[in-house]
Every structure is written in C-alpha cells, then in structure tokens.
Amino acid sequence: MRAWIVRLRASSTAAIGRGLSSLDAVDHLGLLCLPGISGGSALAAAAAYARSRRAFFVAEPSATRPATVAALRAIRRADRGHVATHFPRLKIRDPLDPATTILIGPSAAVAGMLSRFDIYWGVQTVPAGTTAHLLGAVGVASAIDEQGAASLRREGINAIRQVPGHGIVAWGARTLGAGSESGEDWQYIPVRRTALYLEESLYDGIGWAVFEPNDEPTWRRLREAIEAFLEHTRLQNGFAGATPAESYFVRCGPNTTTQNDIDNGVVVIEIGFAPFRPAEFVQFRIRHRRH
C-alpha cells in the first residue's frame, strides 16, 4: 500500500490547487484528507478535486461548531455528496511530551478508520458506532451527547463521541447533505462511497469497448460484463436484496444511448444498486466515450 502526502504551505486557493494537482499521478484515489486545513475556500477546492477524481473527501472541521458550519457552506455551494466531516477535534498524546495532550483535527484519524472498514468489511459498511474507533485519540475537545449529535447531524456533520467501554468513536456516517447528481440523494457515506467504487471499477473494466462498434452486440457484451461484476459484488455482501433483481440492474442499449450519442462516439450505461441504508435503488450513469 502506498501513502501519498501533499504538503500545503500556503493558504490561497491557487496554492491548494497546485498541491492537489500533485496527486494527478495517483491512479486510484479513494480517500482524500488535508489535515490541519479547515478554511472554506481550501475545503471547497479539495471537494471539487475529489469529485473530479471519483474520490471521497474527509474535510477537517474548525475549532468551533459555528466556524465549522460557516466553512462548510463553501462546499455546499459546489458539491456535498463527495464530502463528510466529523466534529469535534481530538486529544492525542504529545509525541514530544507523552505526559501531556494536544488537540488535532480528526480528518486523518477518520480516513484511517474508513480504510480499516474498507479492508475488513467493505465500503458498503456503515462507518459509525462502537466499532468505528479513532485510533490514537485519548479524548475529545468537547463532549457531545445524543442531543448534540442529533443537532450536528442536522447540519450534515458527524459527531465524535467518547463512549464508555468503547473509547473515541465516530457517531455518524452522513455526507454534508443531499447531493444533486442526476437526482440521486447521496446522504450516507457508505452509499456514496459504494457508488464511487462501482463507477471507478466499471470505468476501468470496460476500457475494451473503446474501439468496438457502438451497436447491440457491444451493448450486450457490456451488460454481461457489468452484471458479472455486480453479481460478484452482491455475493460479497455488497448490496441489499436476496436476488440479483432485488440488488442491482444494468441498462445499456437504445433506451439509454441515443442516435446523437452514437454519432458522438458515446455509449451510456445506467446502473442501479440497492444499498443497505437506505434500502432503495440508487442510480448513476456512466458515459463512455469511444475513440
């Protein structure tokens, strides 16, 4: 596993953009976080970059809730479905003086927790609750009770809580709000990340169709290949539903690809899957340009 680090020493949007562009060399960028950077313009730039890369951005909160809410408004104006943030900040042992603690933003710990869930349970698993430990944390900047967690949730912010017997855990798994991509509602982290995983995997997996004729034989082969991948994902407990028909669908043909698409070298594939939460179909489209 490779670790990619971007050091951002300036606060301007242009500088943030230059720093993020160094990640262009990474083939598959699943998660993005910028520890220590919580300004609205920087977060908006990172959210836009994550969207362009089919990645998920774990945003850093500010020190206070009002400042966090204000900074996140910049993201909401652009895109909400690719972003989540957790509050408050974490207390960790000072590496230079372990007898004392310091406060840090939680984004790196949250990204680590998400990666751990990916490895053991898959992107479809809700990354919250008593198993969603934020490793290295020994406390939180402020205590949040159930009422406080619900209040944060209404703002699209996930609470971090210290739960007796379980330590410091993420107590929410929502994105910043309802995304507006082809009418879908990307409110939940596992739903959005499952869709991103499918889209990235399928986009890479259908590269063979680039030079094929844009006609029914090719559409049939695309349907068969995508259905095989989705069935494998279903059998790995990736979707809700007891049968393939209840778990996913694939549409690729004259009902999705118009004559104008064909003339412009584009094949349109519609894919739907049933996430575990909420238990309803979520759809997205892949527009595959042929050469």
C-alpha positions in Angstrom: 0.0 0.0 0.0 1.3 3.4 -0.9 0.9 6.6 1.2 0.6 9.8 -0.7 1.4 13.1 1.2 0.7 16.6 -0.1 2.4 19.4 1.9 0.4 22.6 1.5 2.3 25.6 2.9 0.1 28.4 1.6 -3.5 29.1 2.2 -4.5 30.6 -1.2 -6.9 28.6 -3.4 -4.3 28.6 -6.2 -1.7 27.1 -3.9 -4.1 24.5 -2.7 -4.9 23.7 -6.4 -1.2 23.3 -7.2 -0.7 21.0 -4.2 -3.7 18.8 -5.1 -2.6 18.5 -8.7 0.5 16.6 -7.5 -2.0 13.8 -6.8 -2.8 13.5 -10.5 -0.1 10.8 -10.8 -2.1 8.5 -8.4 -4.1 6.1 -10.5 -6.8 5.4 -7.9 -7.5 8.0 -5.3 -10.2 6.6 -3.0 -9.9 8.9 0.0 -8.6 12.4 0.4 -7.9 14.5 3.5 -5.9 17.6 4.3 -5.1 17.5 8.0 -4.8 20.9 9.6 -6.5 22.8 6.7 -10.1 24.0 7.5 -10.6 27.2 5.6 -13.7 27.3 3.4 -12.0 28.1 0.1 -9.5 25.3 0.7 -12.1 22.8 1.6 -14.2 23.8 -1.5 -11.2 23.3 -3.8 -10.4 19.9 -2.3 -14.1 18.9 -2.6 -14.1 19.8 -6.3 -10.8 17.9 -6.8 -12.2 14.8 -5.1 -15.3 15.0 -7.3 -13.2 15.1 -10.4 -11.3 12.0 -9.3 -14.3 10.0 -8.1 -12.8 10.2 -4.6 -14.3 10.9 -1.2 -13.1 13.9 0.8 -12.8 13.8 4.6 -12.9 17.5 5.5 -11.2 19.0 8.5 -13.5 20.9 11.0 -12.6 24.2 12.5 -12.1 24.6 16.2 -15.7 25.6 16.9 -19.0 24.4 15.6 -20.1 27.8 14.2 -16.8 28.2 12.4 -17.1 24.7 11.0 -20.6 25.3 9.8 -19.6 28.5 8.1 -16.6 26.9 6.4 -18.7 24.0 5.1 -21.1 26.4 3.4 -18.4 26.9 0.7 -18.6 23.2 -0.1 -22.3 23.0 -0.1 -22.5 25.6 -2.8 -20.4 23.3 -5.0 -20.9 19.7 -4.0 -22.0 17.9 -0.9 -22.2 14.2 -1.9 -18.4 13.6 -2.0 -17.6 15.1 1.4 -18.0 14.3 5.1 -16.7 16.0 8.2 -16.6 15.0 11.8 -16.6 17.2 15.0 -15.0 18.0 17.4 -11.2 17.8 17.4 -9.3 15.0 19.1 -6.9 14.9 22.0 -3.8 12.8 21.4 -0.6 12.3 23.3 2.0 14.9 22.5 4.8 13.0 20.6 7.4 15.2 22.2 5.9 15.0 25.7 3.7 12.0 26.2 2.7 13.2 29.7 0.6 16.0 28.0 -2.1 16.1 25.3 -2.6 18.2 22.3 -5.6 18.9 20.1 -5.6 17.9 16.4 -8.2 17.8 13.7 -9.9 14.4 13.2 -9.7 14.0 9.4 -6.6 11.8 9.3 -8.0 9.5 12.1 -11.4 9.3 10.3 -9.7 8.5 7.0 -7.7 5.7 8.7 -10.9 4.4 10.3 -12.6 4.4 6.8 -9.7 2.5 5.3 -9.9 -0.1 8.1 -13.6 -0.6 7.5 -12.8 -1.0 3.7 -10.3 -3.7 4.4 -12.3 -5.8 6.9 -16.0 -5.1 5.9 -16.1 -3.2 2.6 -17.1 0.3 1.5 -20.8 -0.6 1.9 -20.5 -0.9 5.7 -21.7 2.0 7.8 -18.6 3.5 9.4 -20.1 4.6 12.7 -20.9 3.3 16.1 -18.9 1.4 18.7 -16.7 -0.3 16.2 -15.7 2.9 14.5 -12.7 3.6 16.7 -10.5 6.6 16.0 -7.1 5.1 16.9 -4.6 7.3 18.8 -7.2 9.5 20.3 -7.4 9.7 24.1 -10.1 12.3 24.4 -12.2 14.9 22.6 -12.1 18.7 22.6 -15.7 18.8 23.8 -18.2 16.2 25.0 -21.2 15.6 22.7 -24.4 13.8 24.0 -27.2 12.3 22.0 -29.0 15.6 21.6 -25.8 17.3 20.5 -25.1 14.5 18.0 -28.6 14.9 16.5 -28.1 18.7 16.3 -24.8 18.2 14.4 -26.4 15.7 12.1 -29.0 18.3 11.0 -26.0 20.3 9.8 -24.6 17.4 7.9 -21.8 17.0 10.5 -20.9 13.6 12.1 -20.3 13.7 15.9 -17.3 12.1 17.5 -18.1 10.8 21.0 -16.3 9.2 23.9 -18.3 6.1 24.7 -17.7 4.3 28.0 -16.2 0.9 27.3 -15.5 1.7 23.6 -13.3 4.7 23.5 -13.4 7.5 21.0 -15.7 6.6 18.1 -17.4 8.2 15.0 -21.1 8.6 15.8 -22.5 9.3 12.4 -22.0 8.4 8.8 -23.6 11.1 6.7 -22.2 13.3 3.9 -22.6 17.0 4.1 -26.0 16.7 2.6 -28.2 15.5 -0.3 -26.1 15.6 -3.5 -27.8 16.6 -6.7 -26.3 14.3 -9.2 -28.9 13.2 -11.7 -31.5 13.5 -8.9 -29.9 11.0 -6.6 -29.6 11.6 -2.9 -26.1 10.9 -1.5 -26.8 11.4 2.2 -24.8 8.5 3.5 -21.1 7.9 3.4 -21.3 4.1 2.6 -23.9 4.7 -0.2 -21.8 7.4 -1.8 -18.5 5.5 -1.5 -20.1 2.3 -2.8 -21.3 4.2 -5.9 -17.8 5.8 -6.4 -16.2 2.4 -6.0 -18.5 0.8 -8.6 -18.1 3.7 -11.0 -14.3 3.7 -10.8 -14.1 -0.1 -11.1 -16.5 -0.3 -14.0 -15.0 2.6 -15.9 -11.6 0.8 -15.8 -13.2 -2.5 -16.6 -15.0 -1.5 -19.8 -12.0 0.1 -21.5 -12.0 -2.7 -24.0 -15.2 -1.2 -25.6 -13.5 2.0 -26.7 -12.8 0.8 -30.2 -15.8 -1.5 -30.6 -18.8 -0.7 -32.8 -21.5 1.2 -30.8 -24.2 -1.3 -31.5 -26.3 -4.1 -29.9 -23.6 -6.8 -29.8 -21.3 -4.4 -28.0 -24.1 -3.3 -25.7 -24.9 -6.9 -24.9 -21.3 -7.7 -24.0 -21.2 -4.6 -21.8 -24.3 -5.6 -20.0 -23.0 -9.1 -19.4 -19.6 -7.9 -18.2 -21.1 -5.4 -15.8 -23.7 -7.8 -14.5 -21.0 -10.3 -13.8 -19.1 -7.7 -11.7 -22.2 -6.6 -9.8 -23.1 -10.2 -9.1 -19.7 -10.9 -7.7 -20.1 -7.8 -5.5 -23.6 -8.9 -4.4 -22.2 -12.3 -3.4 -19.6 -10.5 -1.3 -22.4 -8.9 0.7 -22.1 -5.6 -1.2 -25.8 -4.9 -1.8 -29.1 -5.3 -0.1 -31.5 -7.7 -1.7 -31.9 -11.5 -1.7 -31.7 -11.9 -5.5 -29.9 -10.2 -8.4 -33.1 -8.5 -9.4 -33.6 -7.1 -5.9 -29.9 -6.0 -5.7 -29.0 -4.3 -9.0 -29.8 -3.6 -12.6 -27.9 -2.7 -15.8 -29.3 -0.8 -18.8 -27.3 -0.4 -21.9 -29.0 -0.2 -25.3 -31.2 2.0 -27.5 -33.1 3.1 -24.4 -30.0 4.7 -22.9 -27.9 5.5 -25.9 -29.5 7.9 -28.4 -28.5 8.3 -32.1 -26.9 11.6 -31.1 -24.8 9.7 -28.5 -23.8 7.2 -31.2 -22.9 10.0 -33.7 -20.6 11.5 -30.9 -19.0 8.2 -30.0 -20.7 7.8 -26.6 -22.3 4.8 -25.0 -24.5 5.5 -22.0 -24.9 2.8 -19.3 -27.4 3.1 -16.4 -26.6 1.2 -13.3 -28.7 0.9 -10.1 -27.9 -0.9 -6.9 -29.7 -1.4 -3.6 -27.6 -0.1 -0.7 -28.1 -1.4 2.8 -29.1 2.0 4.0 -31.4 3.4 2.9 -32.9 0.3 1.3 -33.8 1.7 -2.1 -32.3 1.7 -5.5 -29.6 4.4 -6.2 -28.9 5.0 -9.8 -25.9 6.6 -11.7 -24.8 6.9 -15.2 -21.5 6.1 -17.0 -20.9 7.9 -20.3 -18.1 6.0 -22.0 -16.6 7.9 -24.9 -15.3 5.8 -27.8 -12.3 6.7 -30.0 
